[in-house]
Amino acid sequence: DSGGTGAESAAPSPAGAAKSKLDTLSKDDLIKFAKKQMAAMQKMKSRCAGGYKYEEPARGSGIAKMLELSGLSQGDSSHGDGEETEASKLRAALEDLQAQNTMLHDELTLLSNVKSELEAELERAKEEFQTEREELEFKIDELQMTRESAPSEPVVTLDPDQQEVQGESKEPAVNTEEQQKLRDQCETLTRERDSALAECQHMRDILQSVEIELGEKTKDFVLQYQAMREQGTNTVRELQDKIEQLSQERDGLLVKVKDVTEEKNTLMENTKEQKLKSEGSPDLKEMVNTLTKERDKIQSLLQMREEEMQKLNDERAKEFERLLEEKEKEALLLREEKEKELKGLKKEMEDEVQDLKEEREKIEESLKEEVGRRQETVSALELTIKELSTEKADLHQKLEEASSGLAKAQEERELLGSRILVRALQLLLPSAFLEKENKEKDEKMNKIKAVAVKAKKELDISKKEVATLKEEVESLKAEREKMNSSMKDIIHGAEGYKNLQIDYDRQTEQLDKERERVEAAERQIAELTKRLSSAVTQYETLSSEKEDLQAGMETMRSTVRQLETQNQELQRQSANLDKDLLAERAMKEQKIKDLSSAMKEVEELTAQLRKQQQQSQQTAQELEQLRKEAQQNSLLDMEMADYERLVKELNSKLSEKDERAEELKTQINTLTQKEDTLKQEIEALKSQLDQGEEKTSKMKQLLVKTKKDLADAKKQESSLMVLQASLKGELEANQQQLETSKIDVCELTAERHRLQEQLRSVLEQQQRTSSSLQQRINSLQQERDTAKAELVATTGEFESYKVRVHNVLKQQKSKTTAQSEGDSGKLEREQLSSQVEQLRSKLAETQQSLQSSAAELQQLQTEHDTLLERHNKILQETISKEAELRERLLSVQSENVALRSDLSQTQVDLSSQVEAQRQTYREQLRKLQDDHRATVETLQGQLTRVEEQLFNLQSQNTQASRKPLGSDPQRRSTDQNQAGLGQVALSDLQSMAREEGEGMETTETESPSPALLPSLEQLLTSPDPKQEPFVWTVEPTKEELSQKLTTATRSMEHMNSLLHETEATNAVLMEQITLLKSEVRRLERNQEREKSVANLEYLKNVLLQFIFLRSGSERQALLPVIHTMLQLSPEEKSKLAAIAQGEEEGAGSRGSGWTSYLHSWSGIR
C-alpha cells in the first residue's frame, strides 16, 4: 500500500500535469485514489504519533544501558579482592565517568538524530500534505466543473478511455444515474476533504506540540548534560590530580626497582670476581710445573691435582646453582604461600560479600516489608488526616456559626443596650422584661462562648494530632532515605570491591602491598579521626543546641503558663466587670424606679396644689359672699376675722408647699445629674470592658503565637532528634570502621614486628656465621703458613739431599757395592715422593678450604650489605612516617584551635542571644507590671468612687430618716429604732470583714415619698399649727430597709472579693518576679562561672584541698575562693560554711582515723 501510495501520490504539482493524469483516470480509479490518499494520511498520523513517543524509548534505552552497566559492575564486584588501593579506585572511577560521558554523548547523538529524523518526517509530511491537498483541490475543482458542465454536455469525461467516451458523447441520451453517482462521489469527496483538512490541522497542532516538547526536553537534557559535564570535568580533574600523585609514587617505585637492579648487577659482578679468583690457581700450577720439571712423578701428581681442582670448581658451580635454585624455590614457596593466603583472603572476602549480599537481600526484604507497613501506616494516617481535615472543616463551620451567632448576639446586645438607654431616657416603661431578655442573651452569649472555646480546644487538639502525624510521616521518610542511602553505600562498596579485584592482578611484591596497606590504613585512620572529631563536635553542638532549645522551651512554657494565668485573671476581671455592669444596671433600674416614683409624687403634689387652689378660690368666693352677708349682718364680723386668720394660715401652708415642691424639683435635678454621672461611669466601664477585651484578644494572640512557637520548637526538636540519631548511626559506623582499621593496623604492626624480629635473628645468625667463618679463615691462613714453611724446609732438605747424593755418587763410583746403594737410594726416593704427595694433598685441601671460605665471605658480605640497605630504608621510612605523623599532629592541633575558636564564637553568640532574650523578657515583664499597675489603679479608683457613692447614699438615707423624727412625736420611737438600726447597719458595714463576693447589686436610696395632702375638714378639725408644727414624713418599710441592707452587704462583699483577687494576683506576680529574679541571678552566675571556670586545674586543686584538709580555719579560708570560682548562691554559701564549721565541731566527738567512717553497728568501732 505504501508503495502504491508513494507512486500515486508522487503526482506533479502543476495544474497541467494533474489534468493530463486525471483525464486518463476512470471513476473507480479516482475513488481508489482518494481512499489510498486517506489511508496514507492515517499512516502519516500514526507515524507522527510514533515519532512523538520515540523520544521516550531513546531515553529509556540510555537509562537501560546505564542500569545494565551498573548491574554488570555490581555482578563483577562480588569477585573483587579485599585489598584495595587508591590508584585502582581512581582508575575505576575514571573509567566509570568516561563510560557515563560516552553514554551521555550517545544519548545526545541519539536524541539529535531522532530530532533530525522527526524534523525530516515533518517536512516530508508537510510536503506530501501540500501536494495531496493541491491534488485534491484540483480534483474537486474538476469534479465541480464536470458537475456544472453535466446538463450541457451529454457525458462526463473522466475515464482513461476518454476517446470512447467522447465518441459516445455525441449521443443525445443523458445518463441521469451516472450524474447522481458523480454528485454523491463529489459530496463524499468534499466531506473527505473537510475531514482530511481537519485531520491535517490536528496533525499540525500535534507536530507543533511535539516540536515544543522536543525543544523543551532537549533544553532540559542539554542543561542536565552540561551539569553532568561540569561534574565529569571536576571529577576528571580530581582523578588527574590523583593519577599524577600515583605517577609520582610509581616513579619512586621505579627508582627503587633501579636500585634493586643495581644491587643485582653488583651481585653478578661479585660472582664474576669469585670465578676469576677461582681461576687464579695458575700460580700454584706454575709451582707444580717447576716441581714436575724436577720430577716426572710430581708432574703426573700435579695433573691429577688440576683435574681434581676442575672437578671441585664444577662441584662449586653446581653447588652455587643448587643454592640459587633453592633460593628460587624458597621464593616460589613464599609466593605460593602468599598466593594461598591471598586466595584464602579472596575466599573470605567472597564469603563476606556473599554474606553481605544475603544480608542486603534480607535488609531489602525487611525494608520492603517495612515500606509496606509504613505505606499502610501512611495510608491509615492519610485517612486519619482526611478525617481530621473533615472534622476540622466541621469545626471551622461550627466556629463560623458560633462566631456569626456571637456577632448576632453582640449586635442584638448593642441594639438592646440602645433600646434600654432610650427607654431609660424616656422613663416610660419598667425594665424588668428587658433585664430578663438581657440575662437570657447573656446566658446565650456565655453558651456560645463556651461552644467557641470547646471548638478552639478541639481545633488545637486536631492541629496537634496533625502535627504529630506529619512528624511521624517525616520520620518515616527519613528512615526510608536512610535505608536507600545504606543500600547505595552497599552498592558502592560492591563496586569498590570489583575495583580491588581488578587491581590485585597488578600488585607484585608483598612489601609494596604492606606499605600501601599501612599508608591506606593510616589515611583511613586520619580520615576517621577527622570524621570522628567532626562528628563529636557536631554531636556536642547538637547537644548544646538541644539544651538551649530545652531551656528555651522551659522558658516558653513558663511564659505560656504566666500568660495563661494572666488570661485567667483577665477573664476573671472581665467577669467581675460584667458583674459590676449588671449591678450598675440594677442600680440604674432602681434609680429609674425612684425617679418615676418621684415624678408621680410631683404630679400628685401638683394635682393637690391645683385642688387646694380651687378650694382657696372657692373659699375666697365664699368669703366674699360672707363679707357681703357681713355687711348685711354685723354679727358675723368675728367669724370673718376667724376666716381671715384661717386664710392666712392656709396661705402660709401653701407657701410651705411651694417651697417643698421647689425642694423636690432640686432633688429631681440632683437625681438627673446623678443619673448623668452614672451614665458616664457606665460608658467609662464599657470602655474599660472594651479595653479588657482588647487585652484578652491580645493575650489570646500572644498565646496562639507562643503555641505556634512551641510547635515550631517541637518540630525543630524532632528534626534535631532525627539528626542526632543519624549522627549517632554515623558515629557508630565510624567507630566500627575505626575499630576495624585499628585491628588492621595492629595486625600490620604485628607483622612488622615479626619481620623486624626475623631480620634481627637473621642479622645475628649472619654475624655469628661471619665470626665463625673469620675464625676458620684465620685458622686456615695459619695452616697455610705452616704448610708453606714445611714446603720451604722440604725443598731445602731436597736440595741438600741432592748435593749429598751427588757427593755420595761421586764417592761411591769407586766402590763396588753399587746395587745395594741404589736400592737404598730408591727407598729414600720413594719415601720422599710419598712425603711430597702428602704435602701436595695438604696444599690442595688448604686451597679448597681457602676458596670456599672466600666465597662464603663474599656471600656473607653481600647479604650483610643488602640487610644494611634494608635497615637504612626501614629507618628512612620510619623517619618519613614520624614526619607525616608530626604534620598530622600539627594539622589536628590547628583544627583543634580552630574548633576552640568556633566554640568561643558560638559561646559569644549564645551569650548575646541569651542577653537579647533576657532583655526581651525584662521588657515583657515591665510591660506586664505596668499593665497590672494600671489595672490596679483603675480598680482602686473605681473602689474609691463606689465607696464614696455608698457613703453618700447612706448619709442621704440617714438625713431622710432624721427629718420625720423631728416632725412627728408619735413616730419618734419607731424612727429612733430605725435610725438605731441604720447606725447599727453602718457600724456593721464598716466593721465587716472582707469576704468573697457573689455579685454586685447596688441600688441608691429611695427618696421619701410624701404623704397625701389633708382635706379641708381635717385642717379645720386639726389643732393649732403654732402649738404643733406640721412635717411631711413617710415611714420606710422593713422590706425596703432589708433590701438596702442586703444590697450594701453584697456591694461590700463584692469589693472584698475584688480586693482578695487583686491580692492573689499580686502574690502570684510577686512569686513570678522572685522566680524570674532567681532565674536571672542563676544565669548571671552561670556566665560568671563560665568565665571563672576556665582554669579547671586550679579549681580541681582548690576542691581537693578543701576535701582533704581538716575542718578549721584552712577550710574556711578556701571558702571565698570556692565562692568566687563557682559563683554560689547565698543558700549554697551558708550550707558550705555550715559543712566546714560542722565538721570542725564534730571532729572532736568522732574518732580520728579510718574507723570513724564506719557505722556504729558494724562492730569494729
URZI-V295413 format. One record per backbone hydrogen bond with DSSP energy under -0.5 kcal/mol. CO is the residue of the C=O (numbers start at 1). NH is the residue of the N-H. If there is no record, write none. Layout:
<<CO & NH> <CO & NH>>
//
This chain:
<<1 & 5> <2 & 6> <3 & 7> <4 & 8> <5 & 9> <6 & 10> <14 & 18> <15 & 19> <16 & 20> <17 & 21> <18 & 22> <19 & 23> <20 & 24> <21 & 24> <22 & 25> <26 & 30> <27 & 31> <28 & 32> <29 & 33> <30 & 34> <31 & 35> <32 & 36> <33 & 37> <34 & 38> <35 & 39> <36 & 40> <37 & 41> <38 & 42> <39 & 43> <40 & 44> <41 & 45> <42 & 46> <43 & 47> <44 & 48> <45 & 49> <46 & 50> <47 & 51> <48 & 52> <49 & 53> <50 & 54> <51 & 55> <53 & 57> <54 & 58> <55 & 59> <56 & 60> <57 & 61> <58 & 62> <59 & 63> <60 & 64> <61 & 65> <62 & 66> <63 & 67> <64 & 68> <65 & 69> <66 & 70> <67 & 71> <68 & 72> <69 & 73> <70 & 74> <71 & 75> <72 & 76> <73 & 77> <74 & 78> <75 & 78> <76 & 79> <77 & 80> <82 & 84> <85 & 89> <86 & 90> <87 & 91> <88 & 92> <89 & 93> <90 & 94> <91 & 95> <92 & 96> <93 & 97> <94 & 98> <95 & 99> <96 & 100> <97 & 101> <98 & 102> <99 & 103> <100 & 104> <101 & 105> <102 & 106> <103 & 107> <104 & 108> <105 & 109> <106 & 110> <107 & 111> <108 & 112> <109 & 113> <110 & 114> <111 & 115> <112 & 116> <113 & 117> <114 & 118> <115 & 119> <116 & 120> <117 & 121> <118 & 122> <119 & 123> <120 & 124> <121 & 125> <122 & 126> <123 & 127> <124 & 128> <125 & 129> <126 & 130> <127 & 131> <128 & 132> <129 & 133> <130 & 134> <131 & 135> <132 & 136> <133 & 137> <134 & 138> <135 & 139> <136 & 140> <137 & 141> <138 & 142> <139 & 143> <140 & 144> <141 & 145> <142 & 146> <143 & 147> <144 & 148> <145 & 149> <146 & 150> <147 & 150> <149 & 153> <154 & 175> <156 & 158> <160 & 162> <161 & 165> <162 & 166> <163 & 167> <164 & 168> <165 & 169> <167 & 170> <168 & 171> <174 & 176> <175 & 179> <176 & 180> <177 & 181> <178 & 182> <179 & 183> <180 & 184> <181 & 185> <182 & 186> <183 & 187> <184 & 188> <185 & 189> <186 & 190> <187 & 191> <188 & 192> <189 & 193> <190 & 194> <191 & 195> <192 & 196> <193 & 197> <194 & 198> <195 & 199> <196 & 200> <197 & 201> <198 & 202> <199 & 203> <200 & 204> <201 & 205> <202 & 206> <203 & 207> <204 & 208> <205 & 209> <206 & 210> <207 & 211> <208 & 212> <209 & 213> <210 & 214> <211 & 215> <212 & 216> <213 & 217> <214 & 218> <215 & 219> <216 & 220> <217 & 221> <218 & 222> <219 & 223> <220 & 224> <221 & 225> <222 & 226> <223 & 227> <224 & 228> <225 & 229> <226 & 230> <227 & 231> <228 & 232> <229 & 233> <230 & 234> <231 & 235> <232 & 236> <233 & 237> <234 & 238> <235 & 239> <236 & 240> <237 & 241> <238 & 242> <239 & 243> <240 & 244> <241 & 245> <242 & 246> <243 & 247> <244 & 248> <245 & 249> <246 & 250> <247 & 251> <248 & 252> <249 & 253> <250 & 254> <251 & 255> <252 & 256> <253 & 257> <254 & 258> <255 & 259> <256 & 260> <257 & 261> <258 & 262> <259 & 263> <260 & 264> <261 & 265> <262 & 266> <263 & 267> <264 & 268> <265 & 269> <266 & 270> <267 & 271> <268 & 272> <269 & 273> <270 & 274> <271 & 275> <272 & 276> <273 & 277> <274 & 278> <275 & 279> <277 & 280> <279 & 282> <280 & 283> <281 & 285> <282 & 286> <283 & 287> <284 & 288> <285 & 289> <286 & 290> <287 & 291> <288 & 292> <289 & 293> <290 & 294> <291 & 295> <295 & 299> <296 & 300> <297 & 301> <298 & 302> <299 & 303> <300 & 304> <301 & 305> <302 & 306> <303 & 307> <304 & 308> <305 & 309> <306 & 310> <307 & 311> <308 & 312> <309 & 313> <310 & 314> <311 & 315> <312 & 316> <313 & 317> <314 & 318> <315 & 319> <316 & 320> <317 & 321> <318 & 322> <319 & 323> <320 & 324> <321 & 325> <322 & 326> <323 & 327> <324 & 328> <325 & 329> <326 & 330> <327 & 331> <328 & 332> <329 & 333> <330 & 334> <331 & 335> <332 & 336> <333 & 337> <334 & 338> <335 & 339> <336 & 340> <337 & 341> <338 & 342> <339 & 343> <340 & 344> <341 & 345> <342 & 346> <343 & 347> <344 & 348> <345 & 349> <346 & 350> <347 & 351> <348 & 352> <349 & 353> <350 & 354> <351 & 355> <352 & 356> <353 & 357> <354 & 358> <355 & 359> <356 & 360> <357 & 361> <358 & 362> <359 & 363> <360 & 364> <361 & 365> <362 & 366> <363 & 367> <364 & 368> <365 & 369> <366 & 370> <367 & 371> <368 & 372> <369 & 373> <370 & 374> <371 & 375> <372 & 376> <373 & 377> <374 & 378> <375 & 379> <376 & 380> <377 & 381> <378 & 382> <379 & 383> <380 & 384> <381 & 385> <382 & 386> <383 & 387> <384 & 388> <385 & 389> <386 & 390> <387 & 391> <388 & 392> <389 & 393> <390 & 394> <391 & 395> <392 & 396> <393 & 397> <394 & 398> <395 & 399> <396 & 400> <397 & 401> <398 & 402> <399 & 403> <400 & 404> <401 & 405> <402 & 406> <403 & 407> <404 & 408> <405 & 409> <406 & 410> <407 & 411> <408 & 412> <409 & 413> <410 & 414> <411 & 415> <412 & 416> <413 & 417> <414 & 418> <415 & 419> <416 & 420> <417 & 421> <418 & 422> <419 & 423> <420 & 424> <421 & 425> <422 & 426> <423 & 427> <423 & 428> <431 & 435> <432 & 436> <433 & 437> <434 & 438> <435 & 439> <436 & 440> <437 & 441> <438 & 442> <439 & 443> <440 & 444> <441 & 445> <442 & 446> <443 & 447> <444 & 448> <445 & 449> <446 & 450> <447 & 451> <448 & 452> <449 & 453> <450 & 454> <451 & 455> <452 & 456> <453 & 457> <454 & 458> <455 & 459> <456 & 460> <457 & 461> <458 & 462> <459 & 463> <460 & 464> <461 & 465> <462 & 466> <463 & 467> <464 & 468> <465 & 469> <466 & 470> <467 & 471> <468 & 472> <469 & 473> <470 & 474> <471 & 475> <472 & 476> <473 & 477> <474 & 478> <475 & 479> <476 & 480> <477 & 481> <478 & 482> <479 & 483> <480 & 484> <481 & 485> <482 & 486> <483 & 487> <484 & 488> <485 & 489> <486 & 490> <487 & 491> <488 & 492> <489 & 493> <490 & 494> <491 & 495> <492 & 496> <493 & 497> <494 & 498> <495 & 499> <496 & 500> <497 & 81> <497 & 501> <498 & 502> <499 & 503> <500 & 504> <501 & 505> <502 & 505> <503 & 506> <503 & 507> <504 & 507> <509 & 513> <510 & 514> <511 & 515> <512 & 516> <513 & 517> <514 & 518> <515 & 519> <516 & 520> <517 & 521> <518 & 522> <519 & 523> <520 & 524> <521 & 525> <522 & 526> <523 & 527> <524 & 528> <525 & 529> <526 & 530> <527 & 531> <528 & 532> <529 & 533> <530 & 534> <531 & 535> <532 & 536> <533 & 537> <534 & 538> <535 & 539> <536 & 540> <537 & 541> <538 & 542> <539 & 543> <540 & 544> <541 & 545> <542 & 546> <543 & 547> <544 & 548> <545 & 549> <546 & 550> <547 & 551> <548 & 552> <549 & 553> <550 & 554> <551 & 555> <552 & 556> <553 & 557> <554 & 558> <555 & 559> <556 & 560> <557 & 561> <558 & 562> <559 & 563> <560 & 564> <561 & 565> <562 & 566> <563 & 567> <564 & 568> <565 & 569> <566 & 570> <567 & 571> <568 & 572> <569 & 573> <570 & 574> <571 & 575> <572 & 576> <573 & 577> <574 & 578> <575 & 579> <576 & 580> <577 & 581> <578 & 582> <579 & 583> <580 & 584> <581 & 585> <582 & 586> <583 & 587> <584 & 588> <585 & 589> <586 & 590> <587 & 591> <588 & 592> <589 & 593> <590 & 594> <591 & 595> <592 & 596> <593 & 597> <594 & 598> <595 & 599> <596 & 600> <597 & 601> <598 & 602> <599 & 603> <600 & 604> <601 & 605> <602 & 606> <603 & 607> <604 & 608> <605 & 609> <606 & 610> <607 & 611> <608 & 612> <609 & 613> <610 & 614> <611 & 615> <612 & 616> <613 & 617> <614 & 618> <615 & 619> <616 & 620> <617 & 621> <618 & 622> <619 & 623> <620 & 624> <621 & 625> <622 & 626> <623 & 627> <624 & 628> <625 & 629> <626 & 630> <627 & 631> <628 & 632> <629 & 633> <632 & 634> <633 & 636> <634 & 637> <635 & 638> <636 & 640> <637 & 641> <638 & 642> <639 & 643> <640 & 644> <641 & 645> <642 & 646> <643 & 647> <644 & 648> <645 & 649> <646 & 650> <647 & 651> <648 & 652> <649 & 653> <650 & 654> <651 & 655> <652 & 656> <653 & 657> <654 & 658> <655 & 659> <656 & 660> <657 & 661> <658 & 662> <659 & 663> <660 & 664> <661 & 665> <662 & 666> <663 & 667> <664 & 668> <665 & 669> <666 & 670> <667 & 671> <668 & 672> <669 & 673> <670 & 674> <671 & 675> <672 & 676> <673 & 677> <674 & 678> <675 & 679> <676 & 680> <677 & 681> <678 & 682> <679 & 683> <680 & 684> <681 & 685> <682 & 686> <683 & 687> <684 & 688> <685 & 689> <686 & 690> <687 & 691> <688 & 692> <689 & 693> <690 & 694> <691 & 695> <692 & 696> <693 & 697> <694 & 698> <695 & 699> <696 & 700> <697 & 701> <698 & 702> <699 & 703> <700 & 704> <701 & 705> <702 & 706> <703 & 707> <704 & 708> <705 & 709> <706 & 710> <707 & 711> <708 & 712> <709 & 713> <710 & 714> <711 & 715> <712 & 716> <713 & 717> <714 & 718> <715 & 719> <716 & 720> <717 & 721> <718 & 722> <719 & 723> <720 & 724> <721 & 725> <722 & 726> <723 & 727> <724 & 728> <725 & 729> <726 & 730> <727 & 731> <728 & 732> <729 & 733> <730 & 734> <731 & 735> <732 & 736> <733 & 737> <734 & 738> <735 & 739> <736 & 740> <737 & 741> <738 & 742> <739 & 743> <740 & 744> <741 & 745> <742 & 746> <743 & 747> <744 & 748> <745 & 749> <746 & 750> <747 & 751> <748 & 752> <749 & 753> <750 & 754> <751 & 755> <752 & 756> <753 & 757> <754 & 758> <755 & 759> <756 & 760> <757 & 761> <758 & 762> <759 & 763> <760 & 764> <761 & 765> <762 & 766> <763 & 767> <764 & 768> <765 & 769> <766 & 770> <767 & 771> <768 & 772> <769 & 773> <770 & 774> <771 & 775> <772 & 776> <773 & 777> <774 & 778> <775 & 779> <776 & 780> <777 & 781> <778 & 782> <779 & 783> <780 & 784> <781 & 785> <782 & 786> <783 & 787> <784 & 788> <785 & 789> <786 & 790> <787 & 791> <788 & 792> <789 & 793> <790 & 794> <791 & 795> <792 & 796> <793 & 797> <794 & 798> <795 & 799> <796 & 800> <797 & 801> <798 & 802> <799 & 803> <800 & 804> <801 & 805> <802 & 806> <803 & 807> <804 & 808> <805 & 809> <806 & 810> <807 & 811> <808 & 812> <809 & 813> <811 & 814> <816 & 818> <817 & 821> <818 & 822> <819 & 823> <820 & 824> <821 & 825> <822 & 826> <823 & 827> <824 & 828> <825 & 829> <826 & 830> <827 & 831> <828 & 832> <829 & 833> <830 & 834> <831 & 835> <832 & 836> <833 & 837> <834 & 838> <835 & 839> <836 & 840> <837 & 841> <838 & 842> <839 & 843> <840 & 844> <841 & 845> <842 & 846> <843 & 847> <844 & 848> <845 & 849> <846 & 850> <847 & 851> <848 & 852> <849 & 853> <850 & 854> <851 & 855> <852 & 856> <853 & 857> <854 & 858> <855 & 859> <856 & 860> <857 & 861> <858 & 862> <859 & 863> <860 & 864> <861 & 865> <862 & 866> <863 & 867> <864 & 868> <865 & 869> <866 & 870> <867 & 871> <868 & 872> <869 & 873> <870 & 874> <871 & 875> <872 & 876> <873 & 877> <874 & 878> <875 & 879> <876 & 880> <877 & 881> <878 & 882> <879 & 883> <880 & 884> <881 & 885> <882 & 886> <883 & 887> <884 & 888> <885 & 889> <886 & 890> <887 & 891> <888 & 892> <889 & 893> <890 & 894> <891 & 895> <892 & 896> <893 & 897> <894 & 898> <895 & 899> <896 & 900> <897 & 901> <898 & 902> <899 & 903> <900 & 904> <901 & 905> <902 & 906> <903 & 907> <904 & 908> <905 & 909> <906 & 910> <907 & 911> <908 & 912> <909 & 913> <910 & 914> <911 & 915> <912 & 916> <913 & 917> <914 & 918> <915 & 919> <916 & 920> <917 & 921> <918 & 922> <919 & 923> <920 & 924> <921 & 925> <922 & 926> <923 & 927> <924 & 928> <925 & 929> <926 & 930> <927 & 931> <928 & 932> <929 & 933> <930 & 934> <931 & 935> <932 & 936> <933 & 937> <934 & 938> <935 & 939> <936 & 940> <937 & 941> <938 & 942> <939 & 943> <940 & 944> <941 & 945> <942 & 946> <943 & 947> <944 & 948> <945 & 949> <946 & 950> <947 & 951> <948 & 952> <949 & 953> <950 & 954> <951 & 955> <952 & 956> <953 & 957> <954 & 958> <955 & 959> <956 & 960> <957 & 961> <958 & 962> <959 & 963> <960 & 964> <961 & 965> <962 & 966> <963 & 967> <964 & 968> <967 & 969> <969 & 972> <971 & 975> <972 & 976> <973 & 977> <974 & 978> <975 & 979> <976 & 980> <977 & 981> <978 & 982> <979 & 983> <980 & 984> <981 & 985> <982 & 986> <983 & 987> <984 & 988> <985 & 989> <986 & 990> <987 & 991> <988 & 992> <999 & 1001> <1015 & 1019> <1016 & 1020> <1017 & 1021> <1018 & 1022> <1024 & 1028> <1031 & 1033> <1037 & 1041> <1038 & 1042> <1039 & 1043> <1040 & 1044> <1041 & 1045> <1042 & 1046> <1043 & 1047> <1044 & 1048> <1045 & 1049> <1046 & 1050> <1047 & 1051> <1048 & 1052> <1049 & 1053> <1050 & 1054> <1051 & 1055> <1052 & 1056> <1053 & 1057> <1054 & 1058> <1055 & 1059> <1056 & 1060> <1057 & 1061> <1058 & 1062> <1059 & 1063> <1060 & 1064> <1061 & 1065> <1062 & 1066> <1063 & 1067> <1064 & 1068> <1065 & 1069> <1066 & 1070> <1067 & 1071> <1068 & 1072> <1069 & 1073> <1070 & 1074> <1071 & 1075> <1072 & 1076> <1073 & 1077> <1074 & 1078> <1075 & 1079> <1076 & 1080> <1077 & 1081> <1078 & 1082> <1079 & 1083> <1080 & 1084> <1081 & 1085> <1082 & 1086> <1083 & 1087> <1084 & 1088> <1085 & 1089> <1086 & 1090> <1087 & 1091> <1088 & 1092> <1089 & 1093> <1091 & 1094> <1092 & 1095> <1094 & 1096> <1095 & 1099> <1096 & 1100> <1097 & 1101> <1098 & 1102> <1099 & 1103> <1100 & 1104> <1101 & 1105> <1102 & 1106> <1103 & 1107> <1104 & 1108> <1105 & 1109> <1110 & 1115> <1112 & 1116> <1113 & 1117> <1114 & 1118> <1115 & 1119> <1116 & 1120> <1118 & 1122> <1119 & 1123> <1120 & 1124> <1121 & 1125> <1122 & 1126> <1123 & 1127> <1123 & 1128> <1129 & 1133> <1130 & 1134> <1131 & 1135> <1132 & 1136> <1133 & 1137> <1134 & 1138> <1135 & 1139> <1136 & 1140> <1137 & 1141> <1138 & 1142> <1139 & 1143> <1140 & 1144> <1141 & 1145> <1142 & 1146> <1143 & 1147> <1144 & 1148> <1145 & 1148> <1145 & 1149> <1146 & 1150> <1153 & 1156> <1154 & 1157> <1155 & 1158> <1159 & 1162> <1160 & 1163>>
//
